[in-house]
């Protein structure tokens, strides 16, 4: 038993080393639509291969059943008159020959591997599958969405997010994975709720599948009991263990072990402020504002002929929204040209994609020229050519929060698509929420005099369907003229 555990540990260490070495080249399944589409296609191919494997096993099983039926016929014919039957050499000879010869061939046939081609196909495709880090990232996104939008586990599991109903549900395995994350971070009550859903769905669905896929009712019961002990509910934990025949006999000793070794949770969950969550939710209703919408014709000479539609968001600090700034053609070009450049970034959040694009050939010189002209019209500042412009993609569950951009005096954010399911930009200190809508531009100053204005702290709400594209630039003091 000890040697087996050591062997497993060695294999795990080798796998961990290989995964660490290849980490830089792993795909971003959560963020990139094309990667998710490829993953779905691969899933279909693997399922087809699994069906072929099952068909070949069925074919072999059918052959064996037919053989068994044929071999049984002499026994049925001899039943009740065995001595008489075996007195006939035409019966005894076939029996001896059959027992000497047939079972050796049958042993070889039974040992012959089935579906080797399908097994080799699966092995070839394993490196293309998501890694542990991808699963953890996807699970964290579920946590972030649930906590931001105040969703109860059974609501999320049944496809309800922020009053939007989707035709989707989470399986027993999905719920169990989310429960483990909540447990890991010390959210024992929520973990229990997710596990209760998992347990119920194991009974509703074909439980044999889950045992093949590595989850048993005993696994769920043990985690349930552990959570209940952490919540000082020992009697309830005991009932859970007694309900499992394989655990009932050792239930008392298991509970004693749990109590003697309390779980030391390390809470690494995303820190989501209450004001942030309140603003992100659809239930948020902004207070009536005395600010106005008007045409801006003063920040550049060009606007005298073609004023821009401007909506005042805040005067202190100064935040305004411009409408219908970029034509649809330019927006689509920006997205198309930027998509291949998107790479993971840790500037704000590990689940956000960003392409840093001051490179003219990458996004096209004419597009950047028009963009810079528009920023000069909006800000009234003589922004230098080559000012860094970041194209950012927020995938499902992505969230960001920032307290400003160093020495940045102002920020400009272009919304390149509609994100009706989450994705709003919120300013928690100002009680301001700006929905992400295609063609809008948000502009604000980050400084109050010469110091950073803390009220400009802003964040992106998690997207829970589709994705969100924005372009952002942060104008540094002394670098705009």
For each residue, the residues with C-beta under 8 A, 3 or more apart:
1: 4 5
2: 5 6
3: 6 7
4: 1 7 8
5: 1 2 8 9
6: 2 3 9 10
7: 3 4 10 11
8: 4 5 11 12
9: 5 6 12 13
10: 6 7 13 14
11: 7 8 14 15
12: 8 9 15 16
13: 9 10 16 17
14: 10 11 17 18
15: 11 12 18 19
16: 12 13 19 20
17: 13 14 20 21
18: 14 15 21 22
19: 15 16 22 23 131 132
20: 16 17 23
21: 17 18
22: 18 19 25 26
23: 19 20 26 133
24:
25: 22
26: 22 23 131 133 134
27: 32 35 130 134
28: 31 32 35 344 353
29: 32 35 36 39 130 134 138
30: 36 134 137 138 141 351 395 396 397
31: 28 35 342 344 351 352 353 393 395 398
32: 27 28 29 35 36 342 353 395
33: 36 37 467
34: 37 38
35: 27 28 29 31 32 38 39
36: 29 30 32 33 39 40
37: 33 34 40 41
38: 34 35 41 42
39: 29 35 36 42 43 129 130
40: 36 37 43 44
41: 37 38 44 45
42: 38 39 45 46 125 128 129
43: 39 40 46 47
44: 40 41 47 48
45: 41 42 48 49 125
46: 42 43 49 50 121 122 125
47: 43 44 50 51
48: 44 45 51 52
49: 45 46 52 53 118 121 122
50: 46 47 53 54 118
51: 47 48 54 55
52: 48 49 55 56 115 118
53: 49 50 56 57 114 115 118 119
54: 50 51 57 58
55: 51 52 58 59
56: 52 53 59 60 114 115 118
57: 53 54 60 61 114 115
58: 54 55 61 62
59: 55 56 62 63
60: 56 57 63 64 114
61: 57 58 64 65
62: 58 59 65 66
63: 59 60 66 67 109
64: 60 61 67 68 109 110
65: 61 62 68 69
66: 62 63 69 70
67: 63 64 70 71 106
68: 64 65 71 72
69: 65 66 72 73
70: 66 67 73
71: 67 68 74 75 98 102
72: 68 69 75 76
73: 69 70 76 77
74: 71 77 78 91 94 95
75: 71 72 78 79
76: 72 73 79
77: 73 74 85
78: 74 75 81 82 85 86 91
79: 75 76 82
80:
81: 78 84 85
82: 78 79 85 86
83: 86 87
84: 81 87 88
85: 77 78 81 82 88 91
86: 78 82 83 91 92 95
87: 83 84 91 92
88: 84 85 91 92
89: 92 93
90: 93 94
91: 74 78 85 86 87 88 94 95
92: 86 87 88 89 95 96
93: 89 90 96 97
94: 74 90 91 97 98
95: 74 86 91 92 98 99
96: 92 93 99 100
97: 93 94 100 101 102
98: 71 94 95 101 102 103
99: 95 96 102 103
100: 96 97 104
101: 97 98 104 105
102: 71 97 98 99 105 106
103: 98 99 106 107
104: 100 101 107 108
105: 101 102 108 109
106: 67 102 103 109 110
107: 103 104 110 111
108: 104 105 111 112
109: 63 64 105 106 112
110: 64 106 107
111: 107 108
112: 108 109
113: 116 119
114: 53 56 57 60
115: 52 53 56 57 118 119
116: 113 119 120
117: 120 121
118: 49 50 52 53 56 115 121 122
119: 53 113 115 116 122 123
120: 116 117 123 124
121: 46 49 117 118 124 125
122: 46 49 118 119 125 126
123: 119 120 126
124: 120 121 127
125: 42 45 46 121 122 128 129
126: 122 123 129
127: 124
128: 42 125
129: 39 42 125 126
130: 27 29 39 134 135 138
131: 19 26 134 135
132: 19 135 136
133: 23 26 136 137
134: 26 27 29 30 130 131 137 138
135: 130 131 132 138 139 177
136: 132 133 139 140 181
137: 30 133 134 140 141 350 351
138: 29 30 130 134 135 141 142 397
139: 135 136 142 143 177 178 181
140: 136 137 143 144 181 270 351 397
141: 30 137 138 144 145 351 396 397 398 462
142: 138 139 145 146 156 178 397
143: 139 140 146 147 178 181 182 269 270
144: 140 141 147 148 270 272 397 399 462
145: 141 142 148 149 151 156 161 396 397 422 462 464
146: 142 143 149 151 153 156
147: 143 144 150 269 270 272 277
148: 144 145 272 276 277 280 281 399 422 461 462
149: 145 146 161 162 277 280 281 422 462 464
150: 147 277 281
151: 145 146 155 156 160 161 162
152: 155 156 193
153: 146 156 157 175 178 190 193 194 197
154: 157 158 193 197
155: 151 152 158 160 161
156: 142 145 146 151 152 153 159 160 161 170
157: 153 154 169 170 174 175 194 197
158: 154 155 169
159: 156 165 166 167 168 169
160: 151 155 156 163 164 165 166
161: 145 149 151 155 156 164 166 421 464 465
162: 149 151 281 282 421 422 464
163: 160 282 283
164: 160 161 421 464 465
165: 159 160
166: 159 160 161 465
167: 159
168: 159
169: 157 158 159
170: 156 157 174 175 178 197
171: 174 175 201 205
172: 175 176 197 198 199 201 202 205 210 215
173: 176 177 198 210 213 215
174: 157 170 171 177 178
175: 153 157 170 171 172 178 179 194 195 197 198 201
176: 172 173 179 180 194 195 198 215 219 220 223
177: 135 139 173 174 180 181
178: 139 142 143 153 170 174 175 181 182 194
179: 175 176 182 183 191 192 194 195 198 223
180: 176 177 183 184 191 223
181: 136 139 140 143 177 178 184 185
182: 143 178 179 185 187 188 190 191 194
183: 179 180 186 187 188 191 223 226 227 263 265
184: 180 181 265 266
185: 181 182 265 266 267 268 269
186: 183 263 265 266 267
187: 182 183 190 191 269
188: 182 183 191 192 227 230 231
189: 192 193 227 231
190: 153 182 187 193 194
191: 179 180 182 183 187 188 194 195 223 227
192: 179 188 189 195 196 224 227 228 231
193: 152 153 154 189 190 196 197
194: 153 157 175 176 178 179 182 190 191 197 198
195: 175 176 179 191 192 198 199 220 223 224 227
196: 192 193 199 200 224
197: 153 154 157 170 172 175 193 194 200 201
198: 172 173 175 176 179 194 195 201 202 220
199: 172 195 196 202 203 217 220 221 224
200: 196 197 203 204
201: 171 172 175 197 198 204 205
202: 172 198 199 205 207 210 215 217 220
203: 199 200 207
204: 200 201
205: 171 172 201 202 209 210
206: 209
207: 202 203 210 211 217
208: 211 212
209: 205 206 212 213
210: 172 173 202 205 207 213 214 215 216
211: 207 208 214 215 216
212: 208 209
213: 173 209 210
214: 210 211
215: 172 173 176 202 210 211 219 220
216: 210 211 219 220
217: 199 202 207 220 221 244
218: 221 222 244 246 247
219: 176 215 216 222 223
220: 176 195 198 199 202 215 216 217 223 224
221: 199 217 218 224 225 240 241 243 244 247
222: 218 219 225 226 241 247 254
223: 176 179 180 183 191 195 219 220 226 227
224: 192 195 196 199 220 221 227 228 237 240
225: 221 222 228 229 237 238 240 241 254 255 258
226: 183 222 223 229 230 237 258 263
227: 183 188 189 191 192 195 223 224 230 231
228: 192 224 225 231 233 234 236 237 240
229: 225 226 232 233 234 237 255 258 259
230: 188 226 227 258 262 263
231: 188 189 192 227 228
232: 229
233: 228 229 236 237
234: 228 229 237 238 255 259
235: 238 239
236: 228 233 239 240
237: 224 225 226 228 229 233 234 240 241 255 258
238: 225 234 235 241 242 251 252 255
239: 235 236 242 243
240: 221 224 225 228 236 237 243 244
241: 221 222 225 237 238 244 247 248 251 254 255
242: 238 239 247 248 251
243: 221 239 240 248
244: 217 218 221 240 241 247 248
245: 248
246: 218
247: 218 221 222 241 242 244 250 251 254
248: 241 242 243 244 245 251
249:
250: 247 253 254
251: 238 241 242 247 248 254 255
252: 238 255 256
253: 250 256 257
254: 222 225 241 247 250 251 257 258
255: 225 229 234 237 238 241 251 252 258 259
256: 252 253 259 260
257: 253 254 260 261
258: 225 226 229 230 237 254 255 261 262
259: 229 234 255 256 262
260: 256 257
261: 257 258
262: 230 258 259
263: 183 186 226 230
264:
265: 183 184 185 186
266: 184 185 186
267: 185 186
268: 185
269: 143 147 185 187
270: 140 143 144 147 399
271:
272: 144 147 148 276 277 399
273: 276 277 428
274: 277 278
275: 278 279 428 429 431
276: 148 272 273 279 280 401 426 428 459 461
277: 147 148 149 150 272 273 274 280 281
278: 274 275 281 284
279: 275 276 284 424 426 428 431 432 433 461
280: 148 149 276 277 284 422 424 426 433 461 462
281: 148 149 150 162 277 278 284
282: 162 163
283: 163
284: 278 279 280 281 433
285:
286: 289 431 432 433
287: 431
288:
289: 286 312
290:
291: 311 312 313 314 315
292: 312
293: 309 310 311 312
294: 310 312
295: 307 308 309 310
296: 299 303 307 308 309 310 322
297: 303 304 307 308
298: 303 380
299: 296 303 377 378 379 380
300: 303 376 377 380
301: 304
302: 305 306 373 377
303: 296 297 298 299 300 306 307 308 377
304: 297 301 307
305: 302
306: 302 303
307: 295 296 297 303 304
308: 295 296 297 303 322 323 325 377 378
309: 293 295 296 322 323 324
310: 293 294 295 296 320 321 322 323
311: 291 293 320 321 322 323
312: 289 291 292 293 294 315 319 320
313: 291 319 320 321 432 434 442 444
314: 291 317 318 319 427 430 432 444
315: 291 312 318
316:
317: 314 430 444 445 446 448 453 455 456
318: 314 315 444 445
319: 312 313 314 427 430 432 442 443 444 445 456
320: 310 311 312 313 442 443 444
321: 310 311 313 434 440 441 442 443
322: 296 308 309 310 311 325 378 440 441 442 443
323: 308 309 310 311 439 440
324: 309 439
325: 308 322 374 378 414 439 440 441
326: 330 331 334 371 374 414 416 439 441
327: 330 331
328: 331 332 438 439
329: 332 333
330: 326 327 333 334 367 370 371
331: 326 327 328 334 335 416 417 438 439
332: 328 329 335 336
333: 329 330 336 337 364 367
334: 326 330 331 337 338 363 367 391 416 469 471
335: 331 332 338 339 416 417 469
336: 332 333 339
337: 333 334 340 341 362 363 364 367
338: 334 335 341 342 355 357 362 363 391 393 469
339: 335 336 342 393
340: 337
341: 337 338 355 357 362 391
342: 31 32 338 339 353 354 355 391 393
343: 353 354 355
344: 28 31 350 353
345: 348 352 353 354
346: 349 350
347: 352 354
348: 345 352 400 401 402
349: 346 352 398 399 400 401
350: 137 344 346
351: 30 31 137 140 141 395 397 398 399
352: 31 345 347 348 349 392 393 394 395 398 399 400 460
353: 28 31 32 342 343 344 345 392 393 394 395
354: 342 343 345 347 390 391 392 393
355: 338 341 342 343 362 390 391 392
356: 388 390
357: 338 341 362 363 388 389 390 391
358: 386 387 388 389
359: 362 363
360: 363 364 365 368
361: 364 365
362: 337 338 341 355 357 359
363: 334 337 338 357 359 360 367 368 389 391
364: 333 337 360 361 367 368
365: 360 361 368 369
366: 369 370
367: 330 333 334 337 363 364 370 371
368: 360 363 364 365 371 372 389
369: 365 366 372 373
370: 330 366 367 373 374
371: 326 330 367 368 374 375 389 414 471
372: 368 369 375 376 383 385 387
373: 302 369 370 376 377
374: 325 326 370 371 377 378 441
375: 371 372 378 379 381 383 387 412 473
376: 300 372 373 379 380 381 382 383
377: 299 300 302 303 308 373 374
378: 299 308 322 325 374 375 412 441 443
379: 299 375 376 383 410 412 443 475
380: 298 299 300 376
381: 375 376 410 475 480 481
382: 376 480 481
383: 372 375 376 379 387 475 480
384: 387 479 480 481
385: 372
386: 358
387: 358 372 375 383 384 473 475 479 480
388: 356 357 358 473 474
389: 357 358 363 368 371 471 472 473
390: 354 355 356 357 471 472 473
391: 334 338 341 342 354 355 357 363 416 469 470 471
392: 352 353 354 355 469 470 471 472
393: 31 338 339 342 352 353 354 467 468 469
394: 352 353 398 400 419 423 460 463 467 468 469 470
395: 30 31 32 351 352 353 398 463 467
396: 30 141 145 462 463 464 465 466 467
397: 30 138 140 141 142 144 145 351 462 463 464
398: 31 141 349 351 352 394 395 460 462 463
399: 144 148 270 272 349 351 352 459 460 461 462
400: 348 349 352 394 459 460
401: 276 348 349 457 458 459 460
402: 348 405 457 458 459
403: 452 454 457
404: 408 446 452 453 454 456 457
405: 402 408 411 446 474
406: 476
407: 476 477
408: 404 405 411 446 474 475 476 477
409: 445 446 447 475 476 477 480
410: 379 381 443 444 445 446 447 474 475
411: 405 408 442 443 444 446 456 472 473 474 475
412: 375 378 379 441 442 443 472 473 475
413: 425 441 442 443 470 471 472
414: 325 326 371 440 441 470 471 472
415: 419 436 437 438 439 440 441 442 468 469 470
416: 326 331 334 335 391 438 469 470 471
417: 331 335 436 438 467 468 469
418: 436 437 438
419: 394 415 422 423 424 435 436 437 463 466 467 468
420: 423 435 465
421: 161 162 164 463 464 465 466
422: 145 148 149 162 280 419 461 462 463 464 465 468
423: 394 419 420 435 436 460 461 462 463 468
424: 279 280 419 433 434 435 436 460 461
425: 413 433 434 436 442 458 459 460 461
426: 276 279 280 432 433 434 458 459 460 461
427: 314 319 430 431 432 433 455 456 457 458
428: 273 275 276 279 431 457 458 459
429: 275 454 455 456 457
430: 314 317 319 427 455
431: 275 279 286 287 427 428
432: 279 286 313 314 319 426 427
433: 279 280 284 286 424 425 426 427
434: 313 321 424 425 426 440 442
435: 419 420 423 424
436: 415 417 418 419 423 424 425 440 468 470
437: 415 418 419 440
438: 328 331 415 416 417 418
439: 323 324 325 326 328 331 415
440: 321 322 323 325 414 415 434 436 437
441: 321 322 325 326 374 378 412 413 414 415
442: 313 319 320 321 322 411 412 413 415 425 434
443: 319 320 321 322 378 379 410 411 412 413
444: 313 314 317 318 319 320 410 411 456
445: 317 318 319 409 410 453 456
446: 317 404 405 408 409 410 411 452 453 456 474
447: 409 410 450 451 452 453 477
448: 317 451 452 453
449:
450: 447
451: 447 448
452: 403 404 446 447 448 456
453: 317 404 445 446 447 448 456
454: 403 404 429 457
455: 317 427 429 430
456: 317 319 404 411 427 429 444 445 446 452 453
457: 401 402 403 404 427 428 429 454
458: 401 402 425 426 427 428
459: 276 399 400 401 402 425 426 428
460: 352 394 398 399 400 401 423 424 425 426 468
461: 148 276 279 280 399 422 423 424 425 426
462: 141 144 145 148 149 280 396 397 398 399 422 423
463: 394 395 396 397 398 419 421 422 423 466 467 468
464: 145 149 161 162 164 396 397 421 422
465: 161 164 166 396 420 421 422
466: 396 419 421 463
467: 33 393 394 395 396 417 419 463
468: 393 394 415 417 419 422 423 436 460 463
469: 334 335 338 391 392 393 394 415 416 417
470: 391 392 394 413 414 415 416 436
471: 334 371 389 390 391 392 413 414 416
472: 389 390 392 411 412 413 414
473: 375 387 388 389 390 411 412
474: 388 405 408 410 411 446
475: 379 381 383 387 408 409 410 411 412 479 480
476: 406 407 408 409 479 480
477: 407 408 409 447 480
478:
479: 384 387 475 476
480: 381 382 383 384 387 409 475 476 477
481: 381 382 384
